[in-house]
Amino acid sequence: MNIDTNELKRILKIKREYDKGLIDIDMIIPEDYKVIKVLYDYEINDKKDEINKLKNEISELYNNIEKMLDQMNSKK
């Protein structure tokens, strides 16, 4: 797959400007918006993965705390 780096830079510049509120969505041509939407979808999925990892870590921490409390209670 050939990627035109200049084209990618241009689209990323548009996305940054949109993210900063410097341009409105109606100023973005539909073809560019489709690419930007793919980038947003990727970012969202990446964040969802991070959130799920954090949820799992928190759950594991709670389980460990629960085990420690159970052990402390059983020693009394």
Secondary structure, DSSP 4 states (H G I P E B T S, - for coil): ----HHHHHHHHHHHHHHHTTSS-GGGS-HHHHHHHHHHHHHHHHHHHHHHHHHHHHHHHHHHHHHHHHHHHHHH-
